[in-house]
Structure formats: structure tokens, C-alpha cells
Amino acid sequence: MDTNMTFRMDSEVKAQMSAICSQLGMTTSTAFNIFANAFVRAKGMPFAVTIMEEPTKLSREKMLADTDQLLAEFAPDYTRMAE
């Protein structure tokens, strides 16, 4: 038996989703059904749901030190190739 669902979503996200679904040759309803079936099979989200941490901001000095270390590690290889 089919049933209807109604929910709210950002209009820009809806427009982008509709465009992508159209390119894939499906409707948004089909996409939501695919998600719902995957959700049921996985007994939860069919993908990892995580909290993204902000990347650590490196100081210019740290980046330069890391670069110097990498160059020093490869220096013998560069010297050998130059010979």
C-alpha cells in the first residue's frame, strides 16, 4: 500500500535535488524511496553521521618547518638523481 509523506526542506536544496534527480532519470519521490529502503536495510542511516571538527589551523612557522623537514628527508634522493 502506498502512503504520502509531507515535510519541509530548504527550497534551494529541493531545487538542486530535483535537478540532480532529473539528470539521473528519476523523480525526487524515487530518490526518497531509495533512501527509505536503504535506511530500513541498515536499520538506521545508510551512511556515517559524524560531527566534523574544524581543521587545525597551522601557523606559517609550522608549515615552513614541516616543509623543511620533508625536503630534508628527500634531499639524499634529489642528490642521487642529480648525479
C-alpha positions in Angstrom: 0.0 0.0 0.0 1.3 3.5 -0.9 1.2 6.4 1.5 2.1 10.0 1.3 4.6 12.0 3.4 4.9 15.7 3.8 7.9 17.5 5.2 9.7 20.8 4.9 13.1 21.4 3.3 15.1 24.3 2.1 13.8 25.5 -1.3 17.3 25.7 -2.8 18.2 22.2 -1.6 14.9 21.0 -3.2 15.7 22.7 -6.5 19.2 21.2 -6.5 17.9 17.7 -5.6 15.3 17.9 -8.4 17.9 18.9 -10.9 20.2 16.0 -9.9 17.3 13.5 -9.9 16.3 14.7 -13.4 19.9 14.1 -14.6 19.7 10.6 -13.1 16.4 10.0 -14.8 14.4 9.7 -11.6 11.9 11.7 -9.6 12.6 13.1 -6.1 10.0 10.6 -4.9 12.1 7.8 -6.3 15.2 9.2 -4.6 13.4 9.4 -1.2 12.2 5.8 -1.7 15.7 4.6 -2.4 16.9 6.3 0.8 14.0 4.9 2.8 14.7 1.4 1.7 18.4 1.8 2.4 17.5 3.2 5.9 15.4 0.2 6.6 18.0 -2.3 5.4 20.7 -0.6 7.5 18.3 -0.2 10.5 19.5 3.4 10.6 21.3 5.9 8.5 22.8 4.2 5.4 25.9 6.5 5.8 28.0 7.7 8.6 26.6 10.7 10.5 29.5 12.5 12.2 30.4 15.8 13.7 33.1 17.4 11.5 35.7 19.2 13.6 37.2 22.3 12.2 40.6 21.7 10.7 43.5 22.6 12.9 44.9 26.0 11.8 48.6 25.7 11.3 50.9 28.7 11.8 53.1 29.8 9.0 56.1 28.8 11.0 54.7 25.2 11.5 54.0 24.9 7.8 57.5 26.0 6.9 59.1 23.7 9.5 57.1 20.8 8.0 58.2 21.7 4.5 61.8 21.9 5.6 61.6 18.5 7.3 60.1 16.9 4.1 62.8 18.5 1.9 65.5 17.3 4.3 64.1 13.7 4.2 64.1 13.7 0.4 67.4 15.6 -0.1 69.5 12.4 -0.4 67.2 11.2 -3.2 67.4 14.5 -5.0 71.2 14.4 -4.7 71.3 10.9 -6.1 69.1 11.8 -9.0 71.2 14.8 -9.9 74.4 12.7 -10.1 
